[in-house]
Amino acid sequence: MDDDNMPEMMDDDLDDLVFADEEPVLDDAGLLVAENTFDRFQAVASVDAVYGEPVEKDDVLIIPAAEVASMMGFGVGSGPNPSQGSGGGGGGWNFARPVALIVASREGVQVQPVVDVTKVAIAALTTFGFMASLVLRMMRPRRR
């Protein structure tokens, strides 16, 4: 591979690669996939993902706001030379949910929280189940 075809960002790293009697081989396709994936994850964590499109009606401006979380990871492998060994992989997770509405009117700006009734109900049922099992366990006679 000649130097004109190598990605610029990897050009400096070639001095560190040493293979027995072989030219270093770079996988441009793998680098491109990693860059595209990273760009997608960055788009999820942008301000545009947190604040939605404003809606205006009758001199009232409403801006939806969301909680956004993103995690990702990559891994690579290696071997004694490019033709033996290697490997790689990656994965990630994105999460978004509405949390508030920002309401701006002539009277001022208010932040109205969005309450997820399902989540509150699940938390209440879980707490009730835990407390009931704890009470039943405390009422059980001790074994000797």
C-alpha positions as CSV (number, residue, x, y, z in Angstrom):
1,M,0.0,0.0,0.0
2,D,1.5,3.4,-0.9
3,D,1.5,6.3,1.4
4,D,-1.0,8.3,-0.7
5,N,-3.8,5.9,-0.1
6,M,-3.5,5.8,3.7
7,P,-5.8,7.7,6.0
8,E,-4.0,10.9,7.3
9,M,-4.8,10.2,10.9
10,M,-3.1,6.8,10.8
11,D,0.0,8.1,9.0
12,D,1.8,8.9,12.2
13,D,1.0,5.5,13.8
14,L,2.8,3.6,11.1
15,D,6.2,4.1,12.7
16,D,5.0,2.1,15.7
17,L,3.9,-1.0,13.6
18,V,6.6,-3.7,13.2
19,F,5.9,-6.9,11.3
20,A,8.4,-9.5,10.4
21,D,9.5,-8.9,6.7
22,E,6.0,-7.6,5.8
23,E,4.5,-4.2,5.0
24,P,1.8,-3.0,7.5
25,V,-1.7,-3.5,6.2
26,L,-4.5,-1.1,7.3
27,D,-8.2,-2.0,7.1
28,D,-9.8,1.2,5.8
29,A,-13.3,-0.5,5.9
30,G,-13.0,-1.2,9.6
31,L,-11.9,2.3,10.3
32,L,-14.8,3.7,8.3
33,V,-17.4,1.6,10.2
34,A,-16.0,2.8,13.5
35,E,-16.1,6.4,12.4
36,N,-19.7,6.1,11.2
37,T,-20.8,4.4,14.4
38,F,-19.1,7.1,16.5
39,D,-20.7,9.9,14.4
40,R,-24.2,8.3,15.0
41,F,-23.6,8.1,18.8
42,Q,-22.5,11.8,18.8
43,A,-25.7,12.8,17.0
44,V,-27.8,11.2,19.7
45,A,-26.0,13.2,22.4
46,S,-26.4,16.5,20.7
47,V,-28.5,19.5,21.9
48,D,-31.0,18.7,19.1
49,A,-31.7,15.4,20.7
50,V,-32.4,16.9,24.1
51,Y,-34.6,19.8,23.0
52,G,-37.3,19.1,20.4
53,E,-38.7,21.5,17.8
54,P,-40.5,24.4,19.4
55,V,-44.3,24.6,18.8
56,E,-46.0,28.0,18.9
57,K,-49.7,28.5,19.4
58,D,-51.6,31.6,20.5
59,D,-48.5,33.5,21.8
60,V,-47.3,30.4,23.8
61,L,-44.1,28.7,22.9
62,I,-43.7,25.0,23.9
63,I,-40.3,23.3,23.8
64,P,-40.1,19.6,24.6
65,A,-37.1,18.4,26.6
66,A,-35.8,14.8,26.8
67,E,-33.3,12.8,28.9
68,V,-30.7,11.3,26.5
69,A,-28.1,8.6,27.4
70,S,-25.7,6.9,25.1
71,M,-23.0,4.3,25.7
72,M,-20.7,2.5,23.3
73,G,-17.6,0.4,23.3
74,F,-15.2,-1.1,20.8
75,G,-12.6,-3.8,21.0
76,V,-9.8,-5.0,18.7
77,G,-7.5,-8.0,18.6
78,S,-4.1,-8.7,17.1
79,G,-1.8,-11.4,16.1
80,P,1.8,-12.0,15.1
81,N,1.2,-10.4,11.7
82,P,-1.7,-9.2,9.6
83,S,-2.4,-12.6,8.0
84,Q,-2.6,-14.4,11.3
85,G,-5.0,-13.4,14.1
86,S,-6.9,-10.1,14.4
87,G,-10.5,-9.4,15.2
88,G,-12.7,-6.7,16.5
89,G,-16.1,-5.8,17.6
90,G,-18.3,-3.2,19.2
91,G,-21.7,-2.4,20.5
92,G,-23.7,0.4,22.0
93,W,-26.9,1.5,23.6
94,N,-29.1,4.6,23.2
95,F,-31.9,5.7,25.5
96,A,-34.2,8.8,25.3
97,R,-37.4,9.7,27.1
98,P,-39.4,12.9,27.5
99,V,-38.9,14.6,30.8
100,A,-40.4,18.1,30.6
101,L,-42.1,20.8,28.5
102,I,-40.8,24.3,28.6
103,V,-43.7,26.7,28.3
104,A,-42.9,30.3,27.5
105,S,-45.8,32.8,27.5
106,R,-46.4,36.5,28.3
107,E,-46.7,35.5,32.0
108,G,-43.2,34.0,32.1
109,V,-41.5,30.7,31.6
110,Q,-42.5,27.5,33.3
111,V,-41.1,24.0,33.2
112,Q,-43.8,21.3,33.4
113,P,-42.4,17.8,34.2
114,V,-43.6,14.8,32.2
115,V,-44.7,12.1,34.6
116,D,-44.4,8.5,33.4
117,V,-47.4,6.9,35.2
118,T,-46.3,3.4,34.2
119,K,-42.8,3.9,35.8
120,V,-44.4,5.3,39.0
121,A,-46.8,2.3,39.2
122,I,-44.1,-0.2,38.7
123,A,-42.0,1.4,41.4
124,A,-45.0,1.4,43.8
125,L,-45.8,-2.2,43.1
126,T,-42.1,-3.2,43.6
127,T,-42.0,-1.3,46.9
128,F,-45.2,-2.9,48.1
129,G,-44.0,-6.4,47.1
130,F,-40.7,-5.9,48.9
131,M,-42.4,-4.5,52.1
132,A,-45.0,-7.4,52.1
133,S,-42.3,-10.0,51.8
134,L,-40.3,-8.4,54.6
135,V,-43.4,-8.2,56.9
136,L,-44.2,-11.9,56.2
137,R,-40.7,-12.9,56.9
138,M,-40.6,-11.0,60.2
139,M,-43.9,-12.7,61.3
140,R,-42.6,-16.2,60.6
141,P,-41.6,-18.1,63.7
142,R,-37.8,-18.7,64.2
143,R,-36.5,-22.2,63.6
144,R,-34.3,-23.7,66.3
